[in-house]
Every structure is written in structure tokens, then in C-alpha cells.
Amino acid sequence: MMEAVRPHAKGLVELAAPGVDVRRFTPSPDGWQHNGYLLCVCRLAEPRKGLRRLIKAYAHMVDVDPSVPDLVLAGRGQLSTSDSSLIVQLGLSHRVRIQSDVPPERLPALYRGASVFVQASHEEGFGMSALEAMSCGVPVVATDTDGTRMSIRSGETGWLVAQGPDEDGVVQALATRTLQTLSADGAAMSERARRHVLDYFSSERSISTFIAVYGHITSDAWLGTDVKT
């Protein structure tokens, strides 16, 4: 959208991402929860969120390492019948927990209890839930989308998994990167994830971008008048 608007906007186009309330979404006082559950927060019935391949990835994780933490699927709405059936079919009913219509006030605690936030979306415009998780010090393993590419630094605050026609390859890569985060990368990524949100995606950072742009467009130089900011 920014690239589409830029040629028509007198050269002044700034991207101000939605800000995260970093005072509300804070890490656990006990630090990174290496034994915490795996978590995905999204619209549970939305096919674009890729929950079907996330469930398959989790089944692969369990096959590789039976001690892998449980998976929590949380968010608005109800899980689709087909995804619920897949959980049963794969023998994961006792390991996948569904939390429907989680109230907003419960979200910070839900994030803090997680070890890794896993997002398997086919597409994301931005993806606030991943940033909220990172603000809580939770590393993110996510498929590569326009949104996650902007918010996640692969190899630093989490991992981006390439998408393509090979769905089995995407599923396996999600599983591999999540297990890697649990076993080796998680603690360092937790600290970097929190710092990344503080530096680039806090509410204060977002608001400061708006203020700077409004200040510029109401300046004498922009308007050619004697208007003061």
C-alpha cells in the first residue's frame, strides 16, 4: 500500500505500524518459559490462518520429540469442524487445547505462559498477535508473509518459514524451527523479541511517527502559508 500511494503523495509517505502497548504486554517476571505451551492466537475459523498445517506441524513435532509442550489454539470464534476432526485423527486430542473467545484482559497472561508463538498463516496483512507475543518476550516461528516479514527478524527474534507449493515442506519446516527454538534459540530470541518491539513497534513509536508527519505537513514549508504548528 505504501508503494502504491507514494507516487501520488508529494513525496511524503511514512509507514506507521499499529503500536503495541508495551506496558500491558510484558514478559513473565520469571523470564522465558522454556517449558511453556506452544501458542497460536487468531480467528480460529479463518482458513487463511493455516491452522490445519499448524496442527500437522505439531503432529510432526510430537513424532520427533514426544516431550514437546502442548499446543494451545486461542482466539475468536470456534475451531472448524475439519480442523477439530484432524486433531482427533492425528491422536492429538489430549495435547491440543482450544480456548475460544479469549477476553482481551486475559491475553497478556496467555502470551506470558507460552514458550513459542507459532503462526502458520497463508497470508497476513500485519499480524498484531505475533507482535504482542514478542512484546511478552515470546519468540515467534511464522510463515513468511508480507506482515511477518515486516515485524519478525528471522534468526534473531524468531524464524520465518518460506512458503511455496510444497505444503509438506512448509509443515516440516514449521516443526523443525519450533523444535530448534525450544532446544537452542529461545532464551536469546526472547530478549531480542522484547527489545525489537520496544524499539520499533511500541505505541509511543507509532504515535511519534504520526506526530512527525502532522508536524511536517502543517509547517510553513509544506503549506506555503504562515500557519504555525
N, C-alpha and C positions, 0 to 999 in steps of 0.2 A: 504494500500500500504506500509506503514511504517513497519508493522509487516511482510509482505511478503519479504521485502528487507533485514530486519535486520539480518537474519541468514547467508547472503552471503556478508556482508559488513564489515568484520573485527571488528565487534562490535561497529562501529561508525555510528550511524544513528540519525539524528536530523530532526525534523519536523519543517519546516519554512513556516508558513501560508502566503498567499499573504497579503501584508500590505495595510492599508487604509491611504490615505493622510489626516491626521487629521487637517491640516491647511486649507484644502479645504472643507472638510465635518465637519462643525462646528455647534453647537447648535444655535437656534434663540437667538438674544440678549434679547428677551422678555421672555426667559425661555420656559418651556414645554408648548406646545399649547394644553391645555386640551379640547378646542372646535374645534381643527383641524380635518380634514378629516381622515378617515382610509385609509391606503395606502398599495398597493402591487406593487412592481416593478419587472418585469420578462419578459421572452419571452411570449407574450400574446397568441400565438397559440400553445404553447407546453403543451400537455396533462399532462405531469409529474408535472407541476407546480400546479395542483389541483385547478384551478380557478373555476371549476364547484362546488366543495364543498365549496369553499370560498364564492361564490355567495349564495349558500344555507344557509351557516352560517350567512351571512349578513341579509338574509330574516328573519331568526330566531331572530336576534338582533332587527330588526325593530318591530317584533311582541311583543317582551318583553318590549322594550323601544323605542317608536316612535321618541324620541328626539335624538337618536343616530346619530352621524355625517354621512355625505355622505361617500361613498366608492369610491376611485379613483384607477382604474386599469391602470397602466402605464408601458411602456417598448417598446421593439422592436416588430415590426410586427403588425398584426391585430388580434383582438379577433375572435375566431372561430365562425362559424355560429350557432353552437349548444349552445355555451355559450351566445351569443347575444340573441338567442331566449329564453333561460332560464330567462334572465333578464326581458324580456318583459312579459313572462308567470307569473313570480312572482310579477309583478306590480312594478318593481324597476327602470323603465326607467328614472324617474326623480331624482333618488337618487344614481345611479351608473354612474360615469363618466369615460370615456375611453380616455386615452391620448397615442396615438400611436407614435412610433419612436421619443421618447423624446431625444433631443440632450444632449450630456454629460454635457455641460455647464449649463443646467437647472436643473440637478439632485440635487445639494445641496439645492437649494431653494425649490424644490419639497418635499424633506425629511423634511426640517425645518417646513413646513406648516402642517405636519401630527401630529396627537395625538398618534396613534398606528400604527406600521407596522405589517401587518398580512400576514403570509406566510403559505399556505396550501399544500405545495409540497408533493407528494408521495415519492420523493427521492431528496436529494441534496448532490452533492459531497462536496461542501463547502458553497457557498451562500454568495457572496460579498455584495449583496444588503442589506441583513439584517445587516451586519457589518457597511455599510455606513450609514444606518438609525440610528444605535446605536451611531455612531460617532457624529451624529447630535442631540443626546440626545433624540431619539425616542425609547420607549420600544418596544419590539418585542414579538408577540404571534405567535408561529410557531409549525407546526407538528414536531414530534421527528424524525429526520433523522441523518445520520452519520455527515453531515455538521453542522446542527444546534446544535447537541449535543456537538460539539467541540467549538462553538462560543457563545452560549447562556447559561447563568446560570439561570436555571429555579427558579422562586421565587425571583430573585434578579434583573436581567436586563430585565426580561420578563418572558414568560411562554412557556414551551414545552408541547405539547398535544400528548399523546400516540396514536399511530396508531394501527389498528387492523382490523379484518373482519367486525366489526360493523361500517359502514360508517356513519350512522345516529348519532352514539355516538361521532364520530370524529367531525362531523359538530356541534353538540350541545356543545361539549367541547370548540371548537374554539370560538363559540359565547359567552359562559359563561366567559371564560378567558379574552376575549377582553372587555366585559362589566365591568368585575371586575377591569381591568387595568384603564379604563376610570373613574370609580367611586371612586376607593380607592388607587390603587397602583402606578398610573402613574408618579406622581411628583418624588417620591423617586427612582423609576426604571429609570427615565430619567437621573438622576445624576449618578447612578451606571452604566448605559449603556455606557455613555460617558467615565467614568473612566476606565471601563473594556477594551474598545478599546485602550485608551491611554496606558494602562499597558501591554497589550498582543498582540494587532493587529495593531499597528501603522506601517507605512513604516519603521521608524527608528528601531523598534524592529525586524522586519523581516530581514532587512539588517544586523543588528548586529549578528543575528544567522548565516547568510551566512559567514560573516567575521570571526566569531569564528571558524567555521568548516574549512574554507580555511586555516586559520592560523594553525590549528591543523594538517591538512594533508600535509602541506608543511614544517612542523617542522622537526628538526633533528631526533627526537624520532620516528616520523612516517616513514620517508623515509630511515633512517639509513645512511644518507649522510650528507655532510656539507652544504646543501642548506639552505640559510637564507631567512626569510620571508620579 
